[in-house]
């Protein structure tokens, strides 16, 4: 039973355009959401997060939007750069156990 | 970068042999995690620890055990390795009060 879903295995965009990565969740107990980026042969690195009390969080070129009623969040990257090409994982946590549940990831390719 | 070291980085072992992977941190973070990454599955939690000698199971704990005798070290043991345990294993740490986890570089384990 997959609690965090990233339904697009891959996404390709042109440099300078917007990249939108989507994530859905089913567990209503989740109240904190994170995005990680992963390059090949490296560990995932934290990118941006959002608490369920907010609907938007912005950090430079990266913005995460949360729609609690739809149990949906998205990561916007504007403008996209070739160095953004990586696998992006959505993750969620709930309560005080500090466990993260990850989606399967989306491979983003930004073409020059 | 968070001080996390995984060892070994690569290992090939035979079916039925015991294997121990080590995660060492220099950040004095309370929480430590073991994840495995497999194609089509994303990152799945194996076991985690919320303090010395305090551990709990994740979603894919069968065939694995862990130990944490001191804050800085978290060991993952495959009691009798099977081919289904061929994977890339990531250790992660997080500080009390925050959900952002920092990951190690990974251990690529091949069971033949």
Interface residues (C-beta under 8 A of the other chain):
Chain A: X6 X32 X34 X36 X41 X42 X43 X44 X45 X46 X49 X89 X91 X93 X97 X98 X99 X100 X101 X102 X103 X104 X105
Chain B: X4 X31 X33 X35 X40 X41 X42 X43 X44 X45 X48 X50 X58 X59 X90 X92 X94 X96 X99 X100 X101 X102 X103 X104 X105 X106
